[in-house]
Amino acid sequence: MRNLSLFLVTAAAFAQTPATPTLSFEVASVKPAGPLDPAAIAQGKMRIGMKVDGAMVDIGSFALKDLIRTAYEVKDYQISGPDWLSSGMGAARFNVQAKLPEGATEKQVPQMLQGLLADRFKLVVHRESKDQSVYALVVAKSGLKLKEAEPDPPAPETPEEPKKGETVIGQGSSQVRISGSMENGKGVTMRGGPQGNMKMSMVDGKMHMEAAKMDMPTLAEFASRFVDRPVVDMTELKGKYQVGLDLSMDDLKNIARAAGMGAAMGGPDKATGEASDPSGSSIFMSLQQMGLKLEARKAPLALIVIDHLEKSPTEN
């Protein structure tokens, strides 16, 4: 199940927000969530992610870095903070339940979350832009070799009941239904979610993944997990495409290390960066087969720099 969570990422553009939020939740509760339990997740007994239902905001099992990323609408590599700040398996996690003030909308939740972090975790940040080494995701000279995504089918009038052996995570447009197993040879199928239907299976010692509708910013963020620097979308492609990737065990180990599970994988808690050699990385090869490539460049990145942050929240 831990592998499944790696593919449920979504890209968000960096947004300028006021340094001092003017909105706040009407009431909010922050409680420890305990460590991630893959078995409980697979059985639907552990909630992960953010759900907004009317005036109620429910955030389950978020690490502090997840909360900061959501509040400031940035990617992980745009957060510069203390060494202990992580969103890996071993990170302390929290459940947040809050109520929106009258007239507030879901789009204002990140701004209110900024205020909650400042109040409960004493978060103080500043923004800066810094030139960093990145990989630019660009269209190869041979041209793009991806098919555009098929149109979404009409939404059912009534919510579909889970099928036998199917695990349901999330609600509404973000709901994902997971079935199958990596152990039975048939692989895992995920229906719904921002990337549409996805399939994963093990073929010749590699994980083969297919996504029905992935945009380029999401693909760039996904590729960042395998390499030693951020991947920035510079394709200028605006659509969504059918994407297929073949991931080696070394690629999967890099994801595990990036998620703080390096010790469990027999290595350091850090991506190896093997992708600097295109011939040695299946992520480079997969992108090349799609008519894409990664180019090493220097580029300015907007950062959220943490000046102060407490590990534990103040009491509710």
N, C-alpha and C positions, 0 to 999 in steps of 0.2 A: 504493500500500500504506500510505502514511503516514496516509491518511484512514481506512483500516480500523481502525488502532490506536486512533483516537479513540472508537470505539464499543465497545471491549472493556473498558470501565471497569466496576468494581463498587463499590457503596456499602458503607461499614463504619462502624458506630456508634463514637463516641469511647468508649474503655474506660479505666478507671482501672487503672494497673499500678504495681507497686512502683518506687520511685525507684532502688533498687539491685537488679537482677535476681539471684535466687538460683540460677538455672539457667544452664548454659552448654553449648555444643556440646562433644562429646567431642574432636573435631578439626575444624578449619575452614581453608579456603584462600580467599584473596581475591586475584584477579588482574585486571588491566586487560582490558576486553572490546573496546576499539576503538569507533569511531563506528558508529551505526546505518547499515545498508546496505539500503534498501528492496528492491533486487533480490534480495539474499541472503535477506531475510525471505520474500519471495514464493516463492522456490524451496525454502524450508524448510531453508536452510543456516545460518541464524542463529537461535539460541534466545533467546526473550524471555519473561520471567515466572518464576514460582516453581513448582517441582514437588517434592512430597514422596513418595518411593517407599520404603516401609518405614522404615528408619532413616536413609536418605540424603536430604539436602535439596540441591536444585540450583536456583540462582538465576542466570538468564542476562540479561546486558546491562541491569542496573539502574543508573540514576544514583543518586548519594548521596541525593537527595531521595526517590527511589522506595524506597530501603532504609529511610530514616527513617519514611516514611509507613507502610510495611509493619510495621516494628518497633513503632510506637506506635499502629497501627490508627486512623489519622486520615486526613483528606482534605488535599489540597495546601494549601488556604487556611487550614488549622489549623497550619501550620508557619511560624514566624517565624524567619528566619535571615539570613545574610549575602547581599549582593546577587548574589554569584557562584553561589549555590545554585540549581540549576535541574534540571528533568527534560526539557528541550528537546532538539532534535536535536543541538545542539553540546555537550551536557553530557558530561563524562567518565563512562564506564560501567564496571561491574565484573561479573565472574562470581564467584559464591560457591558453593563446594561444602563441605558440612559433614555431620557424622555426629551423630545424636541419641544422647544417653546412654541406657543401658538403662532401660526403663520410661517414657521420655518419649513424649509424643504430639504430633501435628501442631498441636494447639491451643496448645502451649507454644513453638512456633517463634518467634513474635514476641518473647516475653520473652528467649529466648536470642539473638535477633538484636540486641536492645538491648545485651546484654553484649558481643557481637562488635563493634558500632559503638563502644562505649566503649573497648574494648581496642585495636582496630586504627586507628580514626580519632580517638581521644581525644574522643569526643562527650560533651559535658556539656550537659544541658538542665534547664529547670524548667517547671512548668505554671502557667498563669494564665488567667483569664477576663476578657474585655474586650468592652465594647459596641462593635459595629461596624455599619456600614451594610450591609444585606443585602436581597435580594429574598425575600419569603415566597411559596412556592408554595402556593396555596390553591385550593379549589373555587370556581368562579365562581357568582354568584347564579342564573344560568340552569341550573345543575346539571351534574353530570358526564355526558359524552357518550362515554365509553370502554366498550368491551366487555371483559369479564373474559377472561383468558387461558384457552385450552383446556388440559385435563389433559395432562400429558406422556405420550407413548406408552411402552409397555413397552420397557425396555432390551434390545437384542439379546443373545442368549446368548453369542455370540462377537463380538469386535471387527470392525467393518465395514471392509473393505478400501477404501482411497481410490479414488475413481472417476477416470477419465482426465481430466487437466487440473485436478484438485482438489488444493489445498494444505492440509496438516494441521498445525495448530499446537496444542501442548499435549497433555495426556493426561487420561484419566478424564472426570469430570463437567465439567471446564473445557476439554475439547478442542473446537476450532473447525475446521470444514472450509470452505474458501473456494474458490469457483469463479466463473467469468465474468470480465468485464472492463468497466470504465467506458467503454472506447473503442469497444466493439462495439454499443452502443445497447441491449443487453439488461440491462446492469447486473451487479452483484456479489451473489451469494447466500452467506450464512454460515449453516452448520448447526451447532447445538449451542451450548454456552456458557451463561452465566447468563441471557442475554436470549432464549434460544430461537433459532429461525430468524430471520434478519434479511436484508432485501433493500435494496439501494441502487441507484438509477439516476438519470440526469440527465434531467429533464423541463422543457422551456421555460427552460433556463438555471439551474435550481435542482436541488439534490440532494434526491431524495425517499427517505426512509428509513422502513422498517417494521420494528418489533420485535414478536415474537410474545408475549413475556411480560416486561414491564418493571415494576418496582415504583416507587413514588413517590420514595424516597430516591435511586435510581439516576437517575431522570429529572431530579431537582433537581440532582444533581452534573453530569449531562450539560449541562443548561442553563447552569450556572455558567461553562462554557467560552466562552459567547457574549457575556457581559455583563461589566460593570465591577465587580461585587461578587459575593460568594457567594450562591447560591440555597439556601435552607433549606426542607426539606419540612415544611409545616404543614397538610397536607391531612387528616391522621389516617386516611388510607386504608391498609389493611394488605395488600390483595391485589396481584396482578400483572395487568397489562392489556395489550391489543393497542394499540400506540402507532404513530402515523404522524406524521412531521415533514417539512416542506419547508424546506430550508435554502438561503438565498441565497448568492451568491459572497462578499458582505461577511461573512456569518456564518462561512463557511469560512475566510476570511482572518483573522477574529478567533481562530479555533481555532489557525491556524498561528502567529499572533503569540504567543498564550499558550504555545505549545510551543517558542518561541524561534526560529521560522523567519520572523520579520518581514522580515528583509533580503531573503530569497528572494521574498517576496510584494510587495516594493516599498513597505514601510512600516516603522514602528517595531516592536520586539519587545515589543508590549504590546497587549492588547485595546483596541479603540476605545471600547467602552461605548456604542455607538449605541442599544443597547436601552433606554436611559432614555427614549426616545421610542417608545412602542408602535407608532405608525403607520409607523415606519421600519425595523422589524425583523421578519423572518419568524419568528423563534423566538417572539415574543410572539403573532403571528397564529396560528401552529400550536397553541400552548397554548390560545388562546381557542377554536379549533375543537374542542378536546377537552374543553371545559367547565372549563378551568383558567385561572389568571391569576397574574401576578407583581405583588406589592405591595411598594413600597419601605417598609422599616421599619428600626428599630434593634433589635438582638438581641444578647445575650451569647453569645460564641463561646469555647469552650475551646481554648486554644492550647498547642502545644509550642514553647517559646522556646529557641533554641539559644544557649548561652553560649560554647561553644568547639567547633570542629570543624576537623580537618585535611583538606586536599584529597586527600592520598594516604595509603594505609594503611601501617602498619608492615609489615616483612617477615614472611612466613609462617613 
